[in-house]
Amino acid sequence: MEPLIANQSELREKGFRALADALGWVNAVRFLRQYDPGVGNYTEERTSILPDDPLEALTGEIERIQSQARQDR
């Protein structure tokens, strides 16, 4: 078992070096960019993003879209 690295800077450096050794620098950076926390507050913003329809209306729309997709095949 590896010893615990207490220093956060050392942990970040060794972690990125291990990732870069395994994936290469470009892919390591691409991988890390997937974990960008983003901006804003989704909990507050989702009321403007998501429809305010009742569950029955949403499931009806899903069924309509699925039915249309089956017909288009």
C-alpha positions as CSV (number, residue, x, y, z in Angstrom):
1,M,0.0,0.0,0.0
2,E,1.3,3.4,-0.9
3,P,1.8,6.0,1.9
4,L,-0.7,8.8,2.2
5,I,0.4,12.0,0.5
6,A,-0.6,14.8,2.9
7,N,0.6,17.7,0.9
8,Q,-2.2,18.7,-1.6
9,S,0.3,20.2,-4.1
10,E,2.3,17.1,-4.2
11,L,-0.8,15.0,-4.5
12,R,-2.0,17.1,-7.5
13,E,1.4,16.9,-9.2
14,K,1.8,13.2,-8.8
15,G,-1.8,12.5,-9.7
16,F,-1.5,14.6,-12.9
17,R,1.8,13.0,-13.7
18,A,0.4,9.5,-13.4
19,L,-2.6,10.5,-15.5
20,A,-0.4,12.1,-18.2
21,D,1.9,9.0,-18.2
22,A,-1.1,6.8,-18.7
23,L,-3.0,8.9,-21.2
24,G,-0.5,11.4,-22.6
25,W,-0.7,15.2,-21.9
26,V,-3.4,16.1,-24.3
27,N,-5.8,13.3,-23.3
28,A,-5.0,13.9,-19.6
29,V,-6.2,17.5,-20.0
30,R,-9.2,16.4,-22.0
31,F,-10.1,13.9,-19.3
32,L,-9.8,16.5,-16.5
33,R,-11.9,19.0,-18.4
34,Q,-14.8,16.6,-18.1
35,Y,-14.9,17.4,-14.4
36,D,-15.3,21.1,-14.6
37,P,-17.8,22.1,-12.0
38,G,-19.4,24.7,-14.3
39,V,-21.1,27.8,-13.2
40,G,-24.5,28.8,-11.8
41,N,-26.9,27.0,-9.6
42,Y,-28.8,24.2,-11.4
43,T,-31.2,23.8,-8.5
44,E,-32.4,27.3,-8.9
45,E,-32.1,27.4,-12.7
46,R,-34.0,24.2,-13.4
47,T,-37.3,25.8,-12.8
48,S,-36.7,27.9,-15.9
49,I,-35.2,25.0,-17.9
50,L,-37.6,22.2,-17.1
51,P,-41.3,22.3,-18.1
52,D,-43.8,22.8,-15.3
53,D,-46.1,20.2,-16.9
54,P,-47.6,17.4,-14.7
55,L,-46.1,14.0,-14.9
56,E,-49.0,12.7,-17.1
57,A,-48.3,15.3,-19.7
58,L,-44.6,14.5,-19.8
59,T,-45.2,10.7,-20.1
60,G,-47.8,11.3,-22.8
61,E,-45.3,13.4,-24.8
62,I,-42.6,10.6,-24.3
63,E,-45.1,8.0,-25.6
64,R,-46.0,10.3,-28.6
65,I,-42.3,10.7,-29.5
66,Q,-41.5,7.0,-29.2
67,S,-44.6,6.1,-31.3
68,Q,-43.5,8.6,-34.0
69,A,-39.9,7.2,-33.9
70,R,-41.3,3.6,-34.5
71,Q,-43.4,4.8,-37.4
72,D,-40.4,6.6,-39.0
73,R,-38.3,3.4,-39.0
